[in-house]
Amino acid sequence: MQVAFVGLGTMGFPMAGHLARAGFDTVVYNRTETTAVRWSAAHPGRIAATPAQAAAGSDVVCVCVGADDDVRAVLLGPDGALGALAPGATIVDHTTTSTELAAEIAAQAAKVGVGFVDAPVSGGQAGAEAGRLSVMCGGDPDTVEGVRPVLAAYGATITRIGPVGTGQLTKMVNQILVAGAVEGAAEALNFAIAAGLDLDQVLPAVSGGAASSWYLTNRAATMIRDEFDFGFAVDWMRKDLRICLAEAARRGVEVPLTELAEADLGASQARGDGQLDATAIIRLRRPAPTAPTETGTDAAADVRGTASTG
């Protein structure tokens, strides 16, 4: 089976690598050619000059790019992949996008006999590198089953949720949960710091109970050390949450915690932290310095922090 992979970013680079190592005839395209060259040096596979060239002769085209307009460009643009696909091929979009885009691409693909699956992923850079992603699929049951061997190269969990668009809706559920976990971790850790607690004792205590989360387990130590040069960037997390907010507004659903997280991510961008891991929002929660009083430091002011000023 020939598989094209379009987009070799933080997630796509290792995902395409897993395909090549699994024995698929892998063709890759990336807007920045030097990245494709670097990928080719590390994996068996070929480099294409355009998305259309990558798609020519491919049974499956996987896409993992930035946002809705990027997907349109690589699939529907002048050198887009869709125009080069034969009937019976399938497009799998791993990009986190709007449900409107999923429906649009599915309709365009159906006109030329090409299948479409919206299949956003969760698990971050570490999950992509380990081949342990969760893949949330929206599409026809037979179409999803047809690409399952491809998805299994990097997916530990592959779930068909329902028709086209439901994969993206499920990713929105995922990102809303992530937003809450990041906000909670940032607020709780800075509270612990302000209270003068020994975090080496606190973290094992709270991680072993109902308060545990992936972010608390995997990011608490780096958040405390002010280390954020890895992981899922503030810029991309905010993009995802804006998609969630637009969908929630369309459906009349209140998502106040997601609104708070999106605003905090915007404040992090304003600080210049857009390329850092999303857990960098903890910097907005750092206790503000207070002037000494006759009875010492105002602990309550320390706990409030500087979230409103960014």
N, C-alpha and C positions, 0 to 999 in steps of 0.2 A: 504494500500500500504506500503510495506517495502522499506525504503530508507536507503542506506548506505552513510555515509559521511566520506571521507578520507582526513585528514588534518585539525587539530584544532589549526591553528595559529591565528593571530590577526583577520583575517576575518572569517576563518572557524569555530572558536569556537562559536561566536554568530549566524552564519548562521545555523549551526546544531541545536543550541538551538531553533531557530524559527521553524524548522521542527518538533522537538519534541513537542513544545507547540501547533503546528497546528494540532496535532493528528496523525502524521505519525509514524509508527513503525520504530523508528530510531536506527540504529546501527552505532557506530563510531569507527574509527581507527585513531591512531596518533602514529608517530614514538616514541615520548617520552610518555611512558605510564602514567606518573604522571599527564600529562595534560589531558589525557582521563579520568583518575580517578576524577580529579577536575571537568571536564565537567559532568560526571555522577552524581556527588554529587549535582549538581545544576539543572539537567534536567532529565526528564524521558527518558530512553533509555538504550541500552546495549553497552558494550565495546567488541570489537573483538581484537584478538591477532595478526591478520594479515589482509591485505587488502582482501585476498581471503575469509577469514572467515567472514568478514563484507559483502562481496558481495553475499555469498551463500544465496539463497532464496530471494534476493533483486530484486525489479522491476526496481529501479533506483540507480545508484551509482554516487554520486557527488564527485568531486575531487577538492581540493583547496590546492595545495602545492607550492613549490618554483619556479621551472624552468623545462625546457624540460626533463632533465634527471630524475628529481624527478617523473614526470608524468609517464615516461617509467617504472621506478622501481615499482611504486605502481599498475600499470595496467598490465605490460607485464613481470615483474620479476618472479622469482620462486614461490613467494607467492602472485602474482599479482591478481587483482580483475577480470580481463577479463576471465581468465580460469575458474572461479567459477560461471560465469553468465549463465543463461539459455537463449536460443533463445527468442527474444521478449523483453528482458530487454534493458535498455538504459544507456549509460555513458554520464554524463554531466561534462565537464571539465571547472571549473571556474578559473583555473590557467591562468595567462598571459603567452602565449608561442608563438613560431614561427608558421607560417602557415604550414610549412613543418611537424611539429609534429602533427598538427590537421589532416592533410591528412593521415599521417602514422597510427595514432590511429584509424581513421575512417575506413581505409582499413582493418586493423587487426580485428576490431570489426565486419565488414560486413562478414568476412569469417565464423564467428560462429553465424550469425544471430542476432547480437546485434547492436542497434542503437547508434549513437554518435552525440552529440551536443557540439560544442565549444562555451562556454558561459562566457567569461570574464566579470567581473563586475567593476563598478565604483561607488564611493561614500565614499570610505575610511572606517576606523574603525567606525566612527560615523554612517555612513549609514548602515553598517552591524549590529551594535548594535540596531539601530532603525528599522531595517527591511525595509529600504528605498533605496535599491541599484538600480542602472540601470544595467540591464542584456542585453548583446549584443550577440545574438544567430546566429550561423551559422549551418545549417543543413537542412535536409528534412523537408518540412512544417508539415507533419503529425507527425514526430518524435518530433519536437519542441512543437506542440500542446499537444502531449501526456505528456510532462513533465511540461507544463505550471503551473498546480496546485502546483507542487513541488517548482518551481521558485517563485511563488506568495507568498510563506511563508516569503521570505526576499527581494523580488524584487518589487519596486514601479513602475518601468518601465521595461517591458519585450518586446524586439523588435527582430523579426527575420529579419536579414539583407539580407540573401541569403544562398547559399550552404555552406558546411563545409569550414571553413577558413575565412569566411567573418566576423564572430564575432571577431576573432583575429585582422583582418585588421582594424575593427572599433575601437577596443581598442587601436591600434596604433595611430589612429586619435585622440582619447581621450588623450593619453599620450603626443602627440606632442602639443596639446592645453594646457595641464597642464604645460608642460615644459616652454612654453612661458609665462604663467600666473605667475609661480613662479619666473622666471627670471625678469619679469617686476616689480613684487611686491618688490623683493629684491633691484633692482636698484633704483626704485622710492622712497622707504622709506629711503634709505641711502642718496639719493639726498636731501630729505626733511630735514633730520637730519643735513646734512652738511650746508644747507641753513639757519639753525636756526629757522625753522618754528615750530609753535605750533601744534603738531600732533593731539591733541584733537580737533582742529579745521579743520585741513587738511583732516583727514580721513572721517568725515561725508560729507565734501564738494565733495571729489572725488568719494566716494562710491555711491553717489546719481545720478551720471551721466554715461556717456558712458564708463568711465574707470573702472567701477565696475567689480569685478570678485569674484568667490567663495573664492579664496585665499586671496584677499584683505579684504573681509568681515569676513572670519573665521580665518585668520592667521596673519593679520597685527599686532594686539596687542601683540600676543605671539612672533612674530619676533622682535618687538621693545624691548620686555622684555628679549630677549635671552632665550626663553623657547622652547625646542624642544623635550622633553621626551615623545612623543606621536606620533600618526599619521603614515604616510607612510614613511618608512625609506629610507634614502639616498641609502643604498645598493640595495633595491628593485627597487627604481625609476631608478637607473642607469642600472640595469639589463633590465628593460623594454625599456629604451631608446636605449640600444644596439640592442635589437630586432628591434626597429623602424629603426635604422640606417642601419642594415643589409638588411631589406626589401626595404628601400629607394634606397640603392645601387644596389640591384638586379633589381629594376625597373627604374633606371636612374633618380631618383627624387632628386633634391637638397633640403636639409633641414638644412641650416646653423644655425638657432636658436636652433634646436635640438642638433646639434653638439656642440654648445657652452654650452648648459645645461648639456650634458653628460660629457664634460670636467670639468665643475664646480663641478659636483657631484663626479667625480674622485678626484678632489682637496680636497673636503670635506672628502672623505674616507681617503686620505693621512693625514689629520689633526686628524684622529681618530673619526670622526663624523658619521661613517657609519650607526650606529644604531639609530641616531636621525632622526627626521622628515626632509623631503627633503627641507623644508624651511630654514634649517640651512645654506644653501648656502649664506644667507645674510651675514654671517660672512666673506665671501670672499670679500664682497663689503663695509666693514666698512671703513670709511675714515682713511687714514694713518695719524699718527701724523706728524706735520711739525714744523720745528724750527721757532721761532718768527723772523720777520724781522723788519726793521725800521718802516714799515707801518702796521705791524701786521701779522696775519696768512695768508698763501697763500691758499685762499679758493678754488682755482682751483685744487690745489694738493689734498686738502681734498676730493673733489668730486671724483677724479680719483680712490681713494681707493687702495686696495691691491689684486685685482683679479688675477693679473698675477703671484703673488707669492704664493697664497693659504694660 
